[in-house]
């Protein structure tokens, strides 16, 4: 969609997709070498589960990065190794 496949492009796309459905907190933890993104929403556990699978697919298959995703019915918390 953006003509390139670097680390920022799929993350930018996912955050743009989520901006109307969730509050987004994005921080880089330089000590641990990871990027932490938290999405807060009110759309339920199934929506969190769907987006967990989508994020894992983007990071593993496209970016070849490891990711840890924790979900609840109102949050999606990611730790992406950079």
C-alpha positions as CSV (number, residue, x, y, z in Angstrom):
1,X,0.0,0.0,0.0
2,X,2.9,2.4,0.8
3,X,5.4,0.9,-1.7
4,X,7.9,-0.4,0.8
5,X,8.2,-3.0,3.5
6,X,10.3,-1.6,6.3
7,X,9.5,-1.8,10.0
8,X,7.6,1.5,10.2
9,X,5.2,1.0,7.2
10,X,3.1,-1.9,8.5
11,X,3.0,-0.4,12.0
12,X,2.0,2.9,10.6
13,X,-0.8,1.2,8.6
14,X,-2.0,-0.8,11.7
15,X,-2.1,2.4,13.9
16,X,-3.9,4.3,11.2
17,X,-6.5,1.5,10.9
18,X,-7.0,1.6,14.7
19,X,-7.1,5.4,15.3
20,X,-10.9,5.6,15.1
21,X,-11.5,2.5,17.3
22,X,-8.9,2.8,20.0
23,X,-6.8,5.1,22.1
24,X,-3.1,4.4,21.2
25,X,0.0,4.7,23.3
26,X,3.3,4.2,21.5
27,X,6.6,4.1,23.4
28,X,10.1,2.9,22.6
29,X,12.0,1.3,25.5
30,X,15.6,1.7,24.5
31,X,16.9,-0.2,27.5
32,X,15.1,-3.4,26.4
33,X,15.3,-2.7,22.6
34,X,11.6,-3.0,22.1
35,X,8.6,-0.9,21.0
36,X,5.6,-1.0,23.3
37,X,2.2,-0.1,21.8
38,X,-1.0,-0.2,23.8
39,X,-4.5,0.0,22.2
40,X,-7.4,0.7,24.5
41,X,-10.9,0.1,23.0
42,X,-14.4,-1.0,24.0
43,X,-15.1,-3.5,21.2
44,X,-14.7,-6.8,23.2
45,X,-12.5,-9.8,23.4
46,X,-13.2,-11.1,19.9
47,X,-12.0,-7.8,18.3
48,X,-8.8,-8.0,20.5
49,X,-8.2,-11.7,19.4
50,X,-8.7,-10.8,15.7
51,X,-6.2,-7.9,15.9
52,X,-3.7,-10.1,17.9
53,X,-3.6,-12.6,15.1
54,X,-3.2,-9.7,12.5
55,X,-0.3,-8.1,14.4
56,X,1.4,-11.5,14.9
57,X,1.1,-12.2,11.2
58,X,2.5,-8.8,10.2
59,X,5.4,-9.0,12.5
60,X,6.4,-12.7,11.9
61,X,5.6,-13.1,8.2
62,X,6.3,-9.6,6.8
63,X,8.8,-8.0,9.2
64,X,10.5,-11.1,10.6
65,X,10.4,-9.5,14.1
66,X,9.4,-11.2,17.3
67,X,6.3,-9.8,19.0
68,X,4.6,-10.4,22.3
69,X,0.8,-9.6,22.3
70,X,-1.3,-9.6,25.4
71,X,-5.0,-9.0,25.1
72,X,-8.1,-8.4,27.3
73,X,-11.6,-7.4,26.3
74,X,-10.6,-3.8,26.2
75,X,-6.8,-3.7,25.5
76,X,-4.2,-5.0,23.1
77,X,-0.6,-4.6,24.4
78,X,2.3,-5.3,22.2
79,X,6.1,-5.6,22.7
80,X,7.9,-5.6,19.4
81,X,11.7,-6.2,19.3
82,X,13.3,-3.6,17.1
